[in-house]
Amino acid sequence: MAEGESRAVLHGGFHKTATTYIQKLLEDNEAWLGGKSVYVVPHQKLRKHVTFPSQLDAFRQLKIHRRTKFSEDELQGFSEAFFAEPLALRPKRMILSDENIPGLPGHCVTSGALYQYRKTFFQCFAKRIPLPVTDAFFAVRNYADFFASSYVEYLRAATATTSGKMITPEEMRRNVLATLPSWQAVFADFAAVFPETRIHVWRFEDFRALRDEVLGLFCGDGVDVARLKDKKEAKTRQTASRRAVEEMVLISELEGAGAMSERSKEVQDRFPLNEENGRFDPWSAAERAHLNRLYERDWEAIRNDPRLSVLEP
């Protein structure tokens, strides 16, 4: 890579691992970071102009029908037009962050795997990036909590046009336990697509202790991350309560996913997360213990994987 050439760092999530917090913090400080030659790409714009077109490309390759269709030239044109402005600024570092890069929560819930189409999604996203990706960042989370949170996001993603009924928590449980998810496999696929990229991994459960170290790696040398202004006014969206999930699943089964989507907010407001309504947890004690053992085993393998740079407190 030539001296002075712009390079990208990629934050691929995953979902429900403090990704939104990191995105908001960096975007709130984009002007100050820009003065340090660190260009923060707003994640919603990246999703609209790059991630979503990449996903359309991936679905086409996978022969999965989607109503929205574009040619390859059109899809490439979207990303080229989007990157033209930041590339003209010639920043030393461009931060790209979107938890949808490996896929969607629904892909996890319906298959029981971690991002069922991830390798094709990685490949199609990689085609759209016009500069070298030197570093990539991911946080993993214990399997039981990751899939429980993904299920809530899956329900929330339904729209009035979604047909049929949603998959039930019981169906998701069976899928996960039959598939046995593996974060290692996700990183193996990412490394195959981005062989020259350093991959940094930490556990979501350790993020508070690692916050400044993670942000320092994102922003690069010469940036004092202690000066990032953390605006507290935005509240983290709570996960849905057990009672709210039960109500939404029932509506889906009786009236369809479209009806559930239209009433989703009202149900969640009526049954907020509190002691009475409980936290959504689809696992039995034995299943959770089994998934936790699997997670600890896989984390130990990740720690010993020479392709990965592991961050720990």
TIMI-589738 format. One record per residue (C-alpha): x, z, y; residue in one letter. Coordinates in steps of 0.02 Angstrom, whole numbers, plus 50000, padded with zeros to 5 digits. Layout:
<r><east>X</east><up>Z</up><north>Y</north><code>A</code></r>
...
//
This chain:
<r><east>50000</east><up>50000</up><north>50000</north><code>M</code></r>
<r><east>50074</east><up>49947</up><north>50167</north><code>A</code></r>
<r><east>50124</east><up>50080</up><north>50293</north><code>E</code></r>
<r><east>49982</east><up>50110</up><north>50416</north><code>G</code></r>
<r><east>49852</east><up>50025</up><north>50307</north><code>E</code></r>
<r><east>49680</east><up>50104</up><north>50308</north><code>S</code></r>
<r><east>49630</east><up>50189</up><north>50147</north><code>R</code></r>
<r><east>49469</east><up>50263</up><north>50081</north><code>A</code></r>
<r><east>49431</east><up>50429</up><north>50001</north><code>V</code></r>
<r><east>49276</east><up>50435</up><north>49895</north><code>L</code></r>
<r><east>49162</east><up>50584</up><north>49869</north><code>H</code></r>
<r><east>49050</east><up>50542</up><north>49722</north><code>G</code></r>
<r><east>48953</east><up>50704</up><north>49712</north><code>G</code></r>
<r><east>48878</east><up>50749</up><north>49590</north><code>F</code></r>
<r><east>48697</east><up>50796</up><north>49633</north><code>H</code></r>
<r><east>48662</east><up>50980</up><north>49673</north><code>K</code></r>
<r><east>48846</east><up>51027</up><north>49689</north><code>T</code></r>
<r><east>48853</east><up>51063</up><north>49878</north><code>A</code></r>
<r><east>48871</east><up>50877</up><north>49916</north><code>T</code></r>
<r><east>48743</east><up>50884</up><north>50056</north><code>T</code></r>
<r><east>48833</east><up>51031</up><north>50136</north><code>Y</code></r>
<r><east>48999</east><up>50936</up><north>50138</north><code>I</code></r>
<r><east>48916</east><up>50778</up><north>50205</north><code>Q</code></r>
<r><east>48831</east><up>50870</up><north>50347</north><code>K</code></r>
<r><east>48987</east><up>50967</up><north>50395</north><code>L</code></r>
<r><east>49092</east><up>50809</up><north>50404</north><code>L</code></r>
<r><east>48958</east><up>50709</up><north>50496</north><code>E</code></r>
<r><east>48932</east><up>50850</up><north>50622</north><code>D</code></r>
<r><east>49118</east><up>50838</up><north>50661</north><code>N</code></r>
<r><east>49136</east><up>50648</up><north>50653</north><code>E</code></r>
<r><east>49187</east><up>50629</up><north>50836</north><code>A</code></r>
<r><east>49326</east><up>50759</up><north>50822</north><code>W</code></r>
<r><east>49384</east><up>50688</up><north>50655</north><code>L</code></r>
<r><east>49381</east><up>50513</up><north>50731</north><code>G</code></r>
<r><east>49509</east><up>50574</up><north>50857</north><code>G</code></r>
<r><east>49620</east><up>50615</up><north>50707</north><code>K</code></r>
<r><east>49597</east><up>50437</up><north>50640</north><code>S</code></r>
<r><east>49477</east><up>50499</up><north>50505</north><code>V</code></r>
<r><east>49319</east><up>50393</up><north>50503</north><code>Y</code></r>
<r><east>49168</east><up>50479</up><north>50424</north><code>V</code></r>
<r><east>49043</east><up>50351</up><north>50358</north><code>V</code></r>
<r><east>48867</east><up>50425</up><north>50377</north><code>P</code></r>
<r><east>48807</east><up>50448</up><north>50200</north><code>H</code></r>
<r><east>48631</east><up>50384</up><north>50229</north><code>Q</code></r>
<r><east>48700</east><up>50222</up><north>50303</north><code>K</code></r>
<r><east>48823</east><up>50205</up><north>50160</north><code>L</code></r>
<r><east>48679</east><up>50228</up><north>50038</north><code>R</code></r>
<r><east>48571</east><up>50097</up><north>50123</north><code>K</code></r>
<r><east>48703</east><up>49962</up><north>50151</north><code>H</code></r>
<r><east>48823</east><up>49987</up><north>50006</north><code>V</code></r>
<r><east>48762</east><up>50105</up><north>49868</north><code>T</code></r>
<r><east>48586</east><up>50036</up><north>49853</north><code>F</code></r>
<r><east>48641</east><up>49852</up><north>49851</north><code>P</code></r>
<r><east>48772</east><up>49901</up><north>49721</north><code>S</code></r>
<r><east>48636</east><up>49978</up><north>49615</north><code>Q</code></r>
<r><east>48530</east><up>49820</up><north>49627</north><code>L</code></r>
<r><east>48682</east><up>49725</up><north>49563</north><code>D</code></r>
<r><east>48703</east><up>49851</up><north>49422</north><code>A</code></r>
<r><east>48520</east><up>49842</up><north>49370</north><code>F</code></r>
<r><east>48532</east><up>49653</up><north>49367</north><code>R</code></r>
<r><east>48684</east><up>49661</up><north>49253</north><code>Q</code></r>
<r><east>48595</east><up>49788</up><north>49142</north><code>L</code></r>
<r><east>48441</east><up>49674</up><north>49139</north><code>K</code></r>
<r><east>48331</east><up>49813</up><north>49209</north><code>I</code></r>
<r><east>48191</east><up>49740</up><north>49314</north><code>H</code></r>
<r><east>48178</east><up>49790</up><north>49497</north><code>R</code></r>
<r><east>48055</east><up>49724</up><north>49625</north><code>R</code></r>
<r><east>48191</east><up>49703</up><north>49759</north><code>T</code></r>
<r><east>48306</east><up>49558</up><north>49719</north><code>K</code></r>
<r><east>48454</east><up>49480</up><north>49811</north><code>F</code></r>
<r><east>48588</east><up>49356</up><north>49765</north><code>S</code></r>
<r><east>48768</east><up>49412</up><north>49739</north><code>E</code></r>
<r><east>48817</east><up>49328</up><north>49903</north><code>D</code></r>
<r><east>48681</east><up>49424</up><north>49995</north><code>E</code></r>
<r><east>48733</east><up>49590</up><north>49917</north><code>L</code></r>
<r><east>48915</east><up>49562</up><north>49960</north><code>Q</code></r>
<r><east>48865</east><up>49510</up><north>50135</north><code>G</code></r>
<r><east>48776</east><up>49676</up><north>50163</north><code>F</code></r>
<r><east>48933</east><up>49776</up><north>50126</north><code>S</code></r>
<r><east>49050</east><up>49660</up><north>50223</north><code>E</code></r>
<r><east>48940</east><up>49671</up><north>50377</north><code>A</code></r>
<r><east>48929</east><up>49859</up><north>50359</north><code>F</code></r>
<r><east>49116</east><up>49887</up><north>50345</north><code>F</code></r>
<r><east>49164</east><up>49766</up><north>50484</north><code>A</code></r>
<r><east>49144</east><up>49896</up><north>50623</north><code>E</code></r>
<r><east>49242</east><up>50041</up><north>50545</north><code>P</code></r>
<r><east>49379</east><up>49923</up><north>50483</north><code>L</code></r>
<r><east>49401</east><up>49856</up><north>50660</north><code>A</code></r>
<r><east>49446</east><up>50033</up><north>50715</north><code>L</code></r>
<r><east>49589</east><up>50035</up><north>50588</north><code>R</code></r>
<r><east>49571</east><up>50220</up><north>50543</north><code>P</code></r>
<r><east>49703</east><up>50299</up><north>50434</north><code>K</code></r>
<r><east>49567</east><up>50371</up><north>50324</north><code>R</code></r>
<r><east>49387</east><up>50324</up><north>50289</north><code>M</code></r>
<r><east>49278</east><up>50453</up><north>50202</north><code>I</code></r>
<r><east>49140</east><up>50381</up><north>50091</north><code>L</code></r>
<r><east>49018</east><up>50508</up><north>50020</north><code>S</code></r>
<r><east>48861</east><up>50479</up><north>49919</north><code>D</code></r>
<r><east>48803</east><up>50574</up><north>49766</north><code>E</code></r>
<r><east>48704</east><up>50421</up><north>49710</north><code>N</code></r>
<r><east>48862</east><up>50321</up><north>49672</north><code>I</code></r>
<r><east>48862</east><up>50369</up><north>49485</north><code>P</code></r>
<r><east>48673</east><up>50356</up><north>49472</north><code>G</code></r>
<r><east>48513</east><up>50453</up><north>49501</north><code>L</code></r>
<r><east>48445</east><up>50619</up><north>49435</north><code>P</code></r>
<r><east>48311</east><up>50523</up><north>49343</north><code>G</code></r>
<r><east>48444</east><up>50434</up><north>49240</north><code>H</code></r>
<r><east>48505</east><up>50605</up><north>49180</north><code>C</code></r>
<r><east>48333</east><up>50676</up><north>49145</north><code>V</code></r>
<r><east>48263</east><up>50528</up><north>49049</north><code>T</code></r>
<r><east>48417</east><up>50498</up><north>48942</north><code>S</code></r>
<r><east>48490</east><up>50673</up><north>48921</north><code>G</code></r>
<r><east>48659</east><up>50598</up><north>48970</north><code>A</code></r>
<r><east>48758</east><up>50622</up><north>49130</north><code>L</code></r>
<r><east>48712</east><up>50467</up><north>49229</north><code>Y</code></r>
<r><east>48663</east><up>50346</up><north>49093</north><code>Q</code></r>
<r><east>48722</east><up>50189</up><north>49184</north><code>Y</code></r>
<r><east>48872</east><up>50266</up><north>49271</north><code>R</code></r>
<r><east>49009</east><up>50143</up><north>49221</north><code>K</code></r>
<r><east>48911</east><up>49991</up><north>49278</north><code>T</code></r>
<r><east>48865</east><up>50084</up><north>49439</north><code>F</code></r>
<r><east>49049</east><up>50127</up><north>49469</north><code>F</code></r>
<r><east>49100</east><up>49946</up><north>49438</north><code>Q</code></r>
<r><east>48970</east><up>49874</up><north>49556</north><code>C</code></r>
<r><east>49011</east><up>50000</up><north>49692</north><code>F</code></r>
<r><east>49198</east><up>49967</up><north>49675</north><code>A</code></r>
<r><east>49169</east><up>49782</up><north>49711</north><code>K</code></r>
<r><east>49097</east><up>49825</up><north>49883</north><code>R</code></r>
<r><east>49241</east><up>49932</up><north>49947</north><code>I</code></r>
<r><east>49359</east><up>49825</up><north>50054</north><code>P</code></r>
<r><east>49507</east><up>49944</up><north>50057</north><code>L</code></r>
<r><east>49605</east><up>50045</up><north>49929</north><code>P</code></r>
<r><east>49528</east><up>50208</up><north>49866</north><code>V</code></r>
<r><east>49673</east><up>50331</up><north>49855</north><code>T</code></r>
<r><east>49575</east><up>50489</up><north>49813</north><code>D</code></r>
<r><east>49407</east><up>50531</up><north>49736</north><code>A</code></r>
<r><east>49318</east><up>50699</up><north>49735</north><code>F</code></r>
<r><east>49191</east><up>50771</up><north>49614</north><code>F</code></r>
<r><east>49115</east><up>50942</up><north>49581</north><code>A</code></r>
<r><east>49048</east><up>50981</up><north>49409</north><code>V</code></r>
<r><east>48915</east><up>51109</up><north>49370</north><code>R</code></r>
<r><east>48863</east><up>51201</up><north>49213</north><code>N</code></r>
<r><east>48750</east><up>51090</up><north>49110</north><code>Y</code></r>
<r><east>48599</east><up>51204</up><north>49102</north><code>A</code></r>
<r><east>48584</east><up>51222</up><north>49291</north><code>D</code></r>
<r><east>48632</east><up>51042</up><north>49326</north><code>F</code></r>
<r><east>48492</east><up>50972</up><north>49218</north><code>F</code></r>
<r><east>48365</east><up>51099</up><north>49281</north><code>A</code></r>
<r><east>48404</east><up>51049</up><north>49461</north><code>S</code></r>
<r><east>48405</east><up>50865</up><north>49415</north><code>S</code></r>
<r><east>48232</east><up>50883</up><north>49341</north><code>Y</code></r>
<r><east>48165</east><up>50952</up><north>49506</north><code>V</code></r>
<r><east>48246</east><up>50807</up><north>49601</north><code>E</code></r>
<r><east>48173</east><up>50685</up><north>49475</north><code>Y</code></r>
<r><east>47998</east><up>50751</up><north>49510</north><code>L</code></r>
<r><east>48027</east><up>50745</up><north>49698</north><code>R</code></r>
<r><east>48088</east><up>50565</up><north>49689</north><code>A</code></r>
<r><east>47919</east><up>50503</up><north>49626</north><code>A</code></r>
<r><east>47820</east><up>50399</up><north>49750</north><code>T</code></r>
<r><east>47639</east><up>50348</up><north>49769</north><code>A</code></r>
<r><east>47681</east><up>50184</up><north>49681</north><code>T</code></r>
<r><east>47763</east><up>50268</up><north>49530</north><code>T</code></r>
<r><east>47660</east><up>50222</up><north>49377</north><code>S</code></r>
<r><east>47623</east><up>50322</up><north>49221</north><code>G</code></r>
<r><east>47668</east><up>50503</up><north>49190</north><code>K</code></r>
<r><east>47834</east><up>50589</up><north>49216</north><code>M</code></r>
<r><east>47942</east><up>50647</up><north>49073</north><code>I</code></r>
<r><east>47907</east><up>50831</up><north>49034</north><code>T</code></r>
<r><east>48035</east><up>50972</up><north>49036</north><code>P</code></r>
<r><east>48018</east><up>50983</up><north>48846</north><code>E</code></r>
<r><east>48063</east><up>50799</up><north>48828</north><code>E</code></r>
<r><east>48214</east><up>50823</up><north>48941</north><code>M</code></r>
<r><east>48271</east><up>50973</up><north>48839</north><code>R</code></r>
<r><east>48263</east><up>50873</up><north>48678</north><code>R</code></r>
<r><east>48358</east><up>50729</up><north>48756</north><code>N</code></r>
<r><east>48498</east><up>50839</up><north>48824</north><code>V</code></r>
<r><east>48520</east><up>50938</up><north>48663</north><code>L</code></r>
<r><east>48521</east><up>50778</up><north>48560</north><code>A</code></r>
<r><east>48646</east><up>50690</up><north>48675</north><code>T</code></r>
<r><east>48761</east><up>50835</up><north>48720</north><code>L</code></r>
<r><east>48822</east><up>50788</up><north>48895</north><code>P</code></r>
<r><east>49007</east><up>50774</up><north>48938</north><code>S</code></r>
<r><east>49086</east><up>50778</up><north>49111</north><code>W</code></r>
<r><east>49246</east><up>50717</up><north>49028</north><code>Q</code></r>
<r><east>49161</east><up>50555</up><north>48979</north><code>A</code></r>
<r><east>49104</east><up>50529</up><north>49159</north><code>V</code></r>
<r><east>49282</east><up>50546</up><north>49224</north><code>F</code></r>
<r><east>49350</east><up>50432</up><north>49087</north><code>A</code></r>
<r><east>49231</east><up>50296</up><north>49147</north><code>D</code></r>
<r><east>49275</east><up>50324</up><north>49329</north><code>F</code></r>
<r><east>49462</east><up>50320</up><north>49291</north><code>A</code></r>
<r><east>49440</east><up>50156</up><north>49198</north><code>A</code></r>
<r><east>49359</east><up>50077</up><north>49351</north><code>V</code></r>
<r><east>49476</east><up>50159</up><north>49479</north><code>F</code></r>
<r><east>49641</east><up>50170</up><north>49383</north><code>P</code></r>
<r><east>49750</east><up>50194</up><north>49539</north><code>E</code></r>
<r><east>49642</east><up>50330</up><north>49616</north><code>T</code></r>
<r><east>49686</east><up>50516</up><north>49610</north><code>R</code></r>
<r><east>49534</east><up>50611</up><north>49546</north><code>I</code></r>
<r><east>49508</east><up>50787</up><north>49612</north><code>H</code></r>
<r><east>49386</east><up>50899</up><north>49518</north><code>V</code></r>
<r><east>49322</east><up>51075</up><north>49546</north><code>W</code></r>
<r><east>49179</east><up>51181</up><north>49481</north><code>R</code></r>
<r><east>49028</east><up>51200</up><north>49593</north><code>F</code></r>
<r><east>49029</east><up>51383</up><north>49546</north><code>E</code></r>
<r><east>49200</east><up>51400</up><north>49631</north><code>D</code></r>
<r><east>49161</east><up>51301</up><north>49789</north><code>F</code></r>
<r><east>49148</east><up>51447</up><north>49910</north><code>R</code></r>
<r><east>49324</east><up>51501</up><north>49866</north><code>A</code></r>
<r><east>49390</east><up>51323</up><north>49872</north><code>L</code></r>
<r><east>49297</east><up>51260</up><north>50027</north><code>R</code></r>
<r><east>49446</east><up>51244</up><north>50146</north><code>D</code></r>
<r><east>49560</east><up>51171</up><north>50012</north><code>E</code></r>
<r><east>49431</east><up>51040</up><north>49967</north><code>V</code></r>
<r><east>49400</east><up>50994</up><north>50150</north><code>L</code></r>
<r><east>49587</east><up>50985</up><north>50182</north><code>G</code></r>
<r><east>49605</east><up>50857</up><north>50042</north><code>L</code></r>
<r><east>49458</east><up>50758</up><north>50111</north><code>F</code></r>
<r><east>49528</east><up>50749</up><north>50287</north><code>C</code></r>
<r><east>49713</east><up>50732</up><north>50247</north><code>G</code></r>
<r><east>49874</east><up>50797</up><north>50322</north><code>D</code></r>
<r><east>49874</east><up>50846</up><north>50505</north><code>G</code></r>
<r><east>49691</east><up>50899</up><north>50512</north><code>V</code></r>
<r><east>49658</east><up>51085</up><north>50536</north><code>D</code></r>
<r><east>49494</east><up>51105</up><north>50441</north><code>V</code></r>
<r><east>49474</east><up>51280</up><north>50513</north><code>A</code></r>
<r><east>49423</east><up>51190</up><north>50673</north><code>R</code></r>
<r><east>49275</east><up>51103</up><north>50590</north><code>L</code></r>
<r><east>49116</east><up>51170</up><north>50671</north><code>K</code></r>
<r><east>48992</east><up>51228</up><north>50541</north><code>D</code></r>
<r><east>48820</east><up>51216</up><north>50622</north><code>K</code></r>
<r><east>48704</east><up>51340</up><north>50538</north><code>K</code></r>
<r><east>48536</east><up>51277</up><north>50598</north><code>E</code></r>
<r><east>48502</east><up>51164</up><north>50448</north><code>A</code></r>
<r><east>48428</east><up>51254</up><north>50298</north><code>K</code></r>
<r><east>48471</east><up>51206</up><north>50121</north><code>T</code></r>
<r><east>48318</east><up>51140</up><north>50031</north><code>R</code></r>
<r><east>48266</east><up>51263</up><north>49898</north><code>Q</code></r>
<r><east>48237</east><up>51206</up><north>49722</north><code>T</code></r>
<r><east>48056</east><up>51209</up><north>49663</north><code>A</code></r>
<r><east>47989</east><up>51364</up><north>49578</north><code>S</code></r>
<r><east>47941</east><up>51371</up><north>49395</north><code>R</code></r>
<r><east>47757</east><up>51381</up><north>49444</north><code>R</code></r>
<r><east>47769</east><up>51229</up><north>49559</north><code>A</code></r>
<r><east>47853</east><up>51126</up><north>49423</north><code>V</code></r>
<r><east>47718</east><up>51173</up><north>49299</north><code>E</code></r>
<r><east>47583</east><up>51119</up><north>49423</north><code>E</code></r>
<r><east>47669</east><up>50954</up><north>49463</north><code>M</code></r>
<r><east>47693</east><up>50911</up><north>49279</north><code>V</code></r>
<r><east>47510</east><up>50951</up><north>49245</north><code>L</code></r>
<r><east>47451</east><up>50838</up><north>49387</north><code>I</code></r>
<r><east>47564</east><up>50699</up><north>49321</north><code>S</code></r>
<r><east>47491</east><up>50714</up><north>49147</north><code>E</code></r>
<r><east>47310</east><up>50721</up><north>49205</north><code>L</code></r>
<r><east>47312</east><up>50603</up><north>49355</north><code>E</code></r>
<r><east>47476</east><up>50506</up><north>49347</north><code>G</code></r>
<r><east>47642</east><up>50511</up><north>49438</north><code>A</code></r>
<r><east>47572</east><up>50434</up><north>49598</north><code>G</code></r>
<r><east>47446</east><up>50575</up><north>49618</north><code>A</code></r>
<r><east>47581</east><up>50703</up><north>49582</north><code>M</code></r>
<r><east>47691</east><up>50626</up><north>49717</north><code>S</code></r>
<r><east>47553</east><up>50634</up><north>49846</north><code>E</code></r>
<r><east>47523</east><up>50818</up><north>49810</north><code>R</code></r>
<r><east>47703</east><up>50870</up><north>49777</north><code>S</code></r>
<r><east>47740</east><up>50947</up><north>49947</north><code>K</code></r>
<r><east>47576</east><up>51041</up><north>49951</north><code>E</code></r>
<r><east>47608</east><up>51113</up><north>49777</north><code>V</code></r>
<r><east>47785</east><up>51167</up><north>49821</north><code>Q</code></r>
<r><east>47725</east><up>51248</up><north>49983</north><code>D</code></r>
<r><east>47587</east><up>51338</up><north>49888</north><code>R</code></r>
<r><east>47705</east><up>51404</up><north>49755</north><code>F</code></r>
<r><east>47872</east><up>51437</up><north>49843</north><code>P</code></r>
<r><east>48024</east><up>51502</up><north>49752</north><code>L</code></r>
<r><east>48003</east><up>51691</up><north>49744</north><code>N</code></r>
<r><east>47996</east><up>51830</up><north>49616</north><code>E</code></r>
<r><east>47813</east><up>51799</up><north>49575</north><code>E</code></r>
<r><east>47828</east><up>51610</up><north>49548</north><code>N</code></r>
<r><east>47998</east><up>51620</up><north>49462</north><code>G</code></r>
<r><east>48146</east><up>51501</up><north>49454</north><code>R</code></r>
<r><east>48126</east><up>51343</up><north>49352</north><code>F</code></r>
<r><east>48231</east><up>51360</up><north>49195</north><code>D</code></r>
<r><east>48180</east><up>51250</up><north>49047</north><code>P</code></r>
<r><east>48306</east><up>51327</up><north>48926</north><code>W</code></r>
<r><east>48287</east><up>51466</up><north>48799</north><code>S</code></r>
<r><east>48421</east><up>51601</up><north>48803</north><code>A</code></r>
<r><east>48503</east><up>51525</up><north>48648</north><code>A</code></r>
<r><east>48501</east><up>51348</up><north>48721</north><code>E</code></r>
<r><east>48576</east><up>51407</up><north>48886</north><code>R</code></r>
<r><east>48712</east><up>51501</up><north>48793</north><code>A</code></r>
<r><east>48749</east><up>51345</up><north>48690</north><code>H</code></r>
<r><east>48760</east><up>51235</up><north>48846</north><code>L</code></r>
<r><east>48870</east><up>51364</up><north>48934</north><code>N</code></r>
<r><east>48991</east><up>51364</up><north>48787</north><code>R</code></r>
<r><east>48995</east><up>51174</up><north>48793</north><code>L</code></r>
<r><east>49030</east><up>51179</up><north>48980</north><code>Y</code></r>
<r><east>49173</east><up>51304</up><north>48960</north><code>E</code></r>
<r><east>49248</east><up>51200</up><north>48820</north><code>R</code></r>
<r><east>49236</east><up>51041</up><north>48924</north><code>D</code></r>
<r><east>49308</east><up>51126</up><north>49078</north><code>W</code></r>
<r><east>49460</east><up>51178</up><north>48977</north><code>E</code></r>
<r><east>49482</east><up>50997</up><north>48921</north><code>A</code></r>
<r><east>49466</east><up>50938</up><north>49102</north><code>I</code></r>
<r><east>49600</east><up>51063</up><north>49155</north><code>R</code></r>
<r><east>49718</east><up>50985</up><north>49027</north><code>N</code></r>
<r><east>49678</east><up>50804</up><north>49067</north><code>D</code></r>
<r><east>49830</east><up>50725</up><north>49153</north><code>P</code></r>
<r><east>49718</east><up>50598</up><north>49242</north><code>R</code></r>
<r><east>49632</east><up>50737</up><north>49339</north><code>L</code></r>
<r><east>49690</east><up>50851</up><north>49479</north><code>S</code></r>
<r><east>49595</east><up>51014</up><north>49452</north><code>V</code></r>
<r><east>49559</east><up>51136</up><north>49593</north><code>L</code></r>
<r><east>49534</east><up>51320</up><north>49549</north><code>E</code></r>
<r><east>49533</east><up>51480</up><north>49652</north><code>P</code></r>
//
